[in-house]
Amino acid sequence: MSLPVRWIRLLTVLLAVVFAAAAYTIRAVLDGPIEQYSGAALSGAIVYTIVIFIRPRISPLIAGPVSVAYCWLIEFAQLTPVPAALSGHSWFARQLVGAQFDLVDVAWYPVGVIALFAVHWYLRARTRTRPQPDVR
């Protein structure tokens, strides 16, 4: 049995809120590499939930690469002056596009996506392989 689209969307919103809360909590409590790496991984996870929100029936084989590609696009855009200029004017813009390129983030976005990809893959496989009733 698969979930109705409205429940999938509700779950993705809840997950995104949980991931954002985790990222901000880690940022407030910790400092150093764990803060940075977890922030990038959780950002990748949030993007994955947004992709699922937009297309609830999307395959993980598409959702995963789209999520990572989007994260990388935003990160590499930080090599231009545009994100830094936007971030200088708005806290919200800084959260969305960042301000400074970091090659380490490029490696950590997929970490957050892979975990959700695996769960998504498992749930889809589980709902597609329902046992058939015995008709003898």
C-alpha positions in Angstrom: 0.0 0.0 0.0 1.5 3.4 -1.0 0.7 6.6 0.8 -1.5 9.2 -0.7 0.3 12.2 -2.2 -0.9 14.6 0.6 0.6 12.4 3.3 3.9 12.1 1.3 4.0 15.9 1.1 3.2 16.3 4.8 6.0 13.9 5.7 8.5 15.7 3.5 7.6 19.0 5.1 8.0 17.5 8.6 11.4 15.9 7.6 12.6 19.2 6.2 11.7 21.0 9.5 13.5 18.3 11.5 16.6 18.5 9.3 16.7 22.3 9.5 16.2 22.2 13.3 19.0 19.6 13.6 21.3 21.8 11.5 20.6 25.0 13.5 21.0 23.1 16.8 24.3 21.6 15.8 25.4 25.1 14.7 24.4 26.6 18.0 26.0 23.8 20.1 29.1 22.7 18.2 31.9 24.4 16.4 34.4 23.2 13.8 34.3 20.5 11.2 31.2 18.7 12.6 29.2 21.8 12.3 30.3 22.5 8.8 30.0 18.9 7.5 26.7 18.2 9.1 25.3 21.5 7.8 26.2 20.5 4.2 24.8 17.0 4.6 21.6 18.2 6.2 21.2 20.8 3.4 21.4 17.9 0.9 18.8 16.1 2.8 16.5 19.1 2.9 16.9 19.5 -0.9 15.9 15.8 -1.3 12.8 16.4 0.7 11.9 19.4 -1.5 12.3 17.3 -4.6 10.0 14.6 -3.2 7.5 17.4 -2.1 7.5 18.7 -5.7 7.2 15.2 -7.3 6.0 12.7 -4.7 6.0 9.7 -7.1 9.5 10.4 -8.4 12.0 7.5 -8.5 14.9 7.7 -6.1 17.1 7.1 -9.1 16.0 10.5 -10.3 15.5 12.3 -7.0 19.0 11.5 -5.8 21.0 12.9 -8.7 18.6 15.9 -9.1 19.1 16.8 -5.4 22.9 16.5 -5.6 23.1 18.4 -8.9 21.0 21.3 -7.4 23.2 21.4 -4.3 26.3 21.5 -6.5 24.8 24.2 -8.7 24.2 26.4 -5.7 27.7 25.7 -4.3 29.5 26.4 -7.6 27.4 29.6 -8.1 29.2 30.8 -5.0 32.3 31.2 -7.2 30.5 34.2 -8.6 29.8 37.4 -6.6 26.0 37.1 -6.9 25.3 34.8 -3.9 27.6 36.9 -1.6 25.9 40.1 -2.7 22.4 38.6 -2.0 23.6 37.1 1.3 24.9 40.5 2.4 21.3 41.9 2.2 19.3 39.1 3.6 19.6 36.4 6.2 17.1 34.3 4.3 19.1 34.6 1.0 22.2 33.5 2.9 20.4 30.4 4.0 19.3 29.6 0.5 22.4 30.4 -1.6 25.2 30.8 0.9 28.0 33.3 0.5 31.3 31.5 -0.1 32.3 28.5 -2.1 33.7 25.5 -0.1 34.9 22.5 -1.9 34.4 20.3 1.2 30.6 21.0 1.0 30.6 19.5 -2.5 31.6 16.2 -1.0 29.2 16.3 1.9 25.9 17.1 0.1 25.7 13.6 -1.3 26.1 12.2 2.2 22.8 13.7 3.2 21.2 12.6 0.0 22.4 9.0 0.1 20.7 8.3 3.5 17.3 9.5 2.2 17.9 7.8 -1.2 18.3 4.5 0.7 15.2 5.0 2.7 13.2 6.1 -0.3 14.5 3.1 -2.3 13.5 0.7 0.5 10.0 2.1 0.9 9.3 2.0 -2.8 10.6 -1.6 -3.1 8.5 -2.6 -0.1 5.3 -1.1 -1.4 5.8 -2.5 -4.9 6.4 -6.1 -3.7 3.1 -6.9 -1.9 2.4 -10.5 -1.5 -0.4 -11.7 -3.9 -3.3 -13.6 -2.3 -3.3 -17.3 -2.8 -6.1 -18.2 -5.3 -6.4 -22.0 -5.3 
